[in-house]
Amino acid sequence: MDIEIPALVRDAAARFGAGAPYALKAVAGQLADDPEMGVPSHLPGIRTVLVDGELFEDCPALTVGYLHEPDRIEIRYVALAPSAEPYDAQEAEQERELPAGPDVTAVTVREVADAWRRITLWLRDNAPDSYAALRTGAEPAAVAALESELGVRIPVELTVLWLLSAGDDGSDGRGCLPGNRALLPLDAVAAVHRMKTDAQAHLDTANAGRPEEERITVWRPGWIPVAADSPADRVSGLYLDTETGFLGRWSRYDDHADDERDTLVTYLEEIADALEAPALAPRDEPGLIGGTLVWRSSVDPAREDRWQALAALRSE
């Protein structure tokens, strides 16, 4: 029985710890002897195996999804297994929904990884300065430490993104996301969350004497900062609402409109689509200034003559 492990899956396993690639090979060996050892998932033809991280040094608990065909097995993905322990016992009792199963988690992992791969491959080939500004992925332990500091469970889609790239230092002062926003490094995520939480605490003191309908809320504990409007200016940007799964905006004066109704997955997929088919970009238009990706909404008028729209470049 042939067991295939694509390079993308091997790379993903390596990000979960030094022992994860060995664990993946061990699972492959077990599948060669028992192809039916996994349990069916909701994905057509995909079965999943749970890996006990305690059996391997420097390896967390993992979910491995594979496709079993008559003469071959292809391992399709590897992901962190959902935690068996609730983040907070009292909070867990109040939750109305169960956490997503391994199959749902695996789909999310694959969607984020695929969208980010499309974005970074495009940057590598077309905007090398922007590509070079992306930080390498975070260690799982760093994400776990951040989760503990924030006091809120980090959604799997955001965890996957940070494991792939833990921030954007910017090229020529510009991040690579639409509006030239920059993916926040983990320490900046903690700093912004702390700053906004403190600001809300001051408001809560003033709110104590007001009727409920007059109380002001500019920040909630379950909002996790994701991207700043620029690498050097972190007073406004996008957050992920862990309760709804949607992105929202924060700003200096909290005068933003709640018009960002994307999930992180749809946001990344739309960026990838815009880079690959710029003429169809629905919101912001991508272009280049030298080796830097510059979106039209943030083009400096003094440098507009240097900006080249990707759609125009494609038509030449």
TIKETOR-620539 format. One record per atom (N, C-alpha, C): x, y, z. Coordinates in steps of 0.1 Angstrom, whole numbers, plus 5000, padded with zeros to 4 digits. Layout:
BEGIN
XYZ ...
//
This chain:
BEGIN
500849885000 500050005000 500950135000 500750214990 501550334989 500950444998 501750505006 501350615015 501950745010 501150845006 501650965001 501451075012 502551155014 502451265023 502951385016 502051475011 502551595003 503451685011 504251755004 505251845010 504551945019 503351995015 502652095022 502252045036 501851915036 501451845049 502651825057 503851795052 505051775059 505451905066 505352015058 505752145063 504752185074 503552155073 502552195083 502852115096 503151995095 503551905107 504751965114 505752005107 506952065113 506752185121 505652255118 505352375126 504752345140 504252225141 503652185154 504652135164 505852125161 506852075170 507851975164 509051965170 510051875163 509651735162 508751685171 508351545171 507151525162 506451625157 505251605149 505551535136 506651565128 506951495116 507151345119 507851315130 507951165133 506651105136 505751175143 504451125146 503651095133 503851185124 503151175111 503651055104 504951025104 505450905098 504950785105 504850785118 504350675125 502950645121 502150745120 500750725116 500750665102 501550715093 501650655079 501950505080 502950465088 503250325090 502050245095 501250305104 500150235109 499050215099 498850325090 497850315080 498250215069 499550195067 499950095057 499449955062 499449935075 499049805080 497549795082 496849915085 495449915088 494850035082 494550035069 493950155062 492650205068 491950125075 490650155080 490650205095 491850225100 491950265114 491350395118 491150485108 490550615111 489050605111 488450715116 486950725116 486550815105 485350785099 484850875088 484651015093 484851115085 484551255087 483451295078 483051425079 481951475071 482551505057 483851505055 484451535042 484351405034 483851415021 483751295013 485051215012 484951085016 486151005014 487251015024 487151115033 488251145043 487951085056 488951015061 488950955075 489951025083 489751025096 490651105105 491151005116 492451035120 493050965131 493551075141 493351045154 493851135164 495151075169 496151165170 497451125175 497651175190 497951085199 498151125212 499551185214 499551315216 500851385217 501751335228 501251275239 502051225250 502951105246 502651045234 503450935230 504650975222 504751105219 505851155211 506451275218 507751285218 508351405224 508251525216 507951635222 507751765215 506751755204 505551705207 504451685197 503151705204 502251795200 500951815206 500051705201 498851695206 497851615201 497451665187 497351575178 497051605164 495951535158 495351595148 494351525139 494951505125 494951385120 495451355107 494351305098 494051375087 493051335078 493651275065 493051165061 493651095049 492551035040 492951025028 492050965017 492550825014 491650725015 491950585013 491350545000 492250514990 491850454977 492250314976 491850234967 492150094966 493650064967 494450144960 495950104960 496850214966 496250314973 497050414978 496350484990 497050554998 496550645008 497250775007 496550885007 497151015007 496751095019 497751135027 497451215039 497151355034 495951405037 495551535032 495851655041 495851635054 496151745063 496551695076 497151775084 497451755098 497151885105 496451875117 496051995124 496151965139 496152065147 496052055161 494751995165 494751895173 493451835178 492751935187 491451935187 490652025196 491051985210 491252085219 491652055233 490551985240 490951885248 489951805255 489551875268 490351975272 490152045284 489452185281 488452225288 487852355286 488752465290 488652575283 489652685287 489352735301 488052745304 487652785318 486452705322 486452635333 485352545336 484052615338 484052725344 482752805346 482252855333 483152905325 482752955312 482252845303 482852735304 482452615296 481052575299 480652585311 479352545315 478252635309 478652755306 477752855301 477652855285 478552775279 478552775265 477352695260 476752745249 475552685244 475852585233 477052595227 477352505216 478652435219 478752315214 479952235216 480952285206 482252265210 483352305200 483252225188 483752285177 483752215164 484552085165 484051985158 484751855157 485951855149 486751745149 487951745141 487751775126 486651725121 486451745106 486251895103 485451965112 485152105109 486552185111 487252145121 488552215124 489452195112 489452075106 490352035095 490052125083 488752145080 488352225069 488852365070 488652425082 489152555085 490652565083 491352475089 492852465087 493152475073 492552385065 492852375051 492552505043 491452565047 490952695040 491952805042 492352825055 493252925059 494652905052 495152775054 496452745048 496452765033 495452725026 495452735012 495352885008 494552965014 494453105011 495753175013 496353155025 497653215028 498753175019 498753045015 499752995005 499553074992 498353094987 498153164975 498653304976 498453374987 498853514989 500353514990 501053434997 502453434999 503253394986 502653304979 503353264966 503253374956 502153444956 502053564947 503053674952 503153694964 504053794969 505453764965 505853634967 507153584964 507553614950 506553584941 506853594927 506653744921 505853824928 505553954922 505954074931 505954054944 506254174953 507254124963 508554094959 509454034968 509754114981 509654244980 509954324992 508854305003 507654294998 506554265007 506654125013 507054035004 507253895009 508253885019 509353955017 510553955027 510154005041 509154095041 508754165053 507854075062 507353955057 506553865065 507453795075 506953785087 507753705097 507453555095 508353475100 508153335100 506953295110 506553175109 505453135117 505853125132 504853145141 505053135155 505152985159 505752965170 505752835177 504352815183 503852685183 502552665190 502652715205 503752695212 503852745226 503652895227 504152965217 503953115218 502453155216 501753085208 500353105206 499553065219 499952955225 499352915237 499653015248 500853075249 501153175259 500353305257 500153335244 499353455241 497853435245 497353315243 495953275247 495853295262 496853245269 496753265284 496753405288 497553485281 497653625285 496353705282 495753675270 494553735266 493353695275 493453565280 492353515287 491153485279 491353445266 490253415257 490753305247 489953215244 490353105235 490553165221 491753135215 492053185202 491453085191 490553135182 489953055172 491052975164 490652865159 491552785151 492052855139 491252935132 491652995120 492753105122 492653165134 493753265137 494953195142 494853085149 496053005153 496752955141 496052905131 496652855118 497452965111 496853085110 497453195104 498753235111 498753245124 499953275131 501053175131 500653045129 501652935128 502252945114 501553005105 502153025091 502953155090 502553265097 503253385097 502853465109 503853505117 503553565130 503753715129 503353785118 503453925117 503953975104 503854105102 504354165089 505054295093 506354305091 507154425094 506954535084 506354505073 506054605063 507254635054 506854675041 507854715031 507554855028 508454945030 508255085027 507155145036 507055085048 505955135057 504655075054 504554975046 503254925042 503154775044 501954735050 501754595051 501154535038 500954415037 500454355025 498954325024 498254355034 496754335034 496054455028 494854435023 494154555017 494154675026 494354795019 494554915027 495954925032 496854825028 498154815033 498254795048 497254735053 497254695067 498354585069 498754565081 499854475084 499354375095 499654245093 499354145103 500154175115 499554185127 500254215139 501054105144 502354135149 503054035156 502354005170 502753895175 501953845187 502153935199 503353995201 503454095212 502654215210 502454255198 501554375195 500154335197 499754215194 498354175196 498054185211 498954135220 498754145234 498754295239 499654375233 499654515237 498354595233 497954575221 496654645217 495454595225 495454465227 494254405235 494354465249 495454475255 495654535269 495254685269 495654755259 495354895258 493854925257 493254845248 491754865246 490954815258 491454705264 490754655276 490854765287 491954825289 492154935299 491255045296 491155085283 490255195279 488755165283 488455045280 487055005283 486754995298 487754965306 487654965321 487355105326 488055205320 487755345324 486255385320 485855335309 484455365305 483455295314 483855175318 482955095326 482655175340 483755245345 483555315357 482555425355 482655495343 481655605340 480355545337 480255425331 479055355328 478155315340 478855305351 478255255363 477055335367 477055465365 475955555369 475055585358 475155515346 474255545335 473255435333 472055475327 471155365323 471855275312 471355155312 472055055303 472055095288 470955165284 470955205270 471955325267 472455385277 473455495275 474855455278 475055335281 476455285284 477255275271 478555305272 479355305260 480355185260 480355105250 481254995249 482055005236 483355015237 484255025226 485154905224 485054815234 485954695233 485354585242 485454465237 485054345244 486154255246 486154175257 487354085260 487553985249 486453945242 486653845232 487053895218 487454025217 487954075205 489454065204 489953995194 491453975193 491954065181 492854155184 493454235173 494154145163 493954165150 494554085140 495554165131 495054285127 495954365117 495754515121 496954585120 496954725122 496854795108 496454925108 496255005096 497655025089 498755015097 500055025091 501054965101 502154915096 503154855106 503554945117 503555075115 504055165125 502955235133 501755215129 500555285135 499555185140 499555155153 498655055158 497455105166 497055225162 495855285169 494555245162 494655185151 493455145144 493755015136 492754935133 492954815126 491754725126 491954595124 490954495124 491154395136 489954355142 490054255152 489154145148 489254025154 488453915152 487553895164 486253895162 485253875173 485153725175 485653675187 485653525189 484253475191 483253565194 481853515196 481153495183 481353585174 480653575161 481453515150 482753525151 483653475140 483853585129 483353705131 483453805121 484553905125 485153965114 486154075116 485354205119 486054295127 485454425130 486654525130 486254655131 487354755131 487454825145 488654855149 488854945160 489655065155 489455185162 490155305157 490455395169 491255495166 491655595177 490455655184 489455695177 488355765183 487055675183 487255545180 486155445180 484955505172 485255565161 484255615152 484055535140 484455405140 484355315129 482955275127 482655235115 481355165112 481555015112 480554945116 480654795117 480354745103 481254765093 480954725080 481854605075 482754555084 483554445081 482854315085 482154255076 481354135079 482054015073 483354015072 484053895067 484453815079 484553685076 485253595085 486753605081 487653555089 489053555086 489253475073 488553365072 488753275060 488253355047 487053415047 486653485035 487453605032 487953675043 488853785041 490153745033 490753635038 492053595032 491753535017 490653465016 490353415002 490053534993 489453634997 489153754988 490453824984 491453824994 492753884991 493453804980 493453674982 494153584972 493453594958 492153604958 491453624945 491753754939 491853854947 492153994941 493553994935 494553924941 495853924936 495953844923 495253734923 495253644911 494453694900 493353774903 492453824892 492153974896 493154064895 492954204900 491754274894 491454244881 490354314875 489054284882 488954184889 487654144896 487754184911 488754254915 488854284930 487654364934 486854324944 485554384947 485654514955 486754534962 486854654971 488054734968 489254694972 490454764970 491254704959 491954794951 492654744939 494154734942 494654614939 496154594942 496954644930 498154694934 499154744924 500554734930 501554784923 502954774927 503654904926 504454924936 505455034935 506854964937 507554934927 508754854928 508454714932 509054664943 508854534948 507854524959 507054634961 506154644972 504654634967 503854554973 502454554970 501754674977 501154754968 500454884973 499054884968 498154884978 496654894974 496255034971 495355054961 495055184957 494555274968 493855224978 493255314988 494355374996 495655324996 496655385004 497855444996 497555474983 498555524975 498855674979 500055704981 500455844984 500355924971 499556034971 499456114959 500756154953 501756174961 503056214956 503756104949 503355984951 503955874944 503055794935 501855864932 500855794924 501355764910 502355844905 502855824891 503755694890 504155644902 504955524902 504155404904 502855424908 501955304911 501555244898 501655114898 501155034886 500054944890 498854954885 497754874888 498054734882 497754624890 498054494885 497154454873 495954504873 495054484862 495654534849 496254654850 496854714838 498054624834 498854584843 500054504840 499654374834 498554314838 498154184832 497654204818 497154324814 496654344801 497754374791 498954404796 499954444786 500554324779 
//
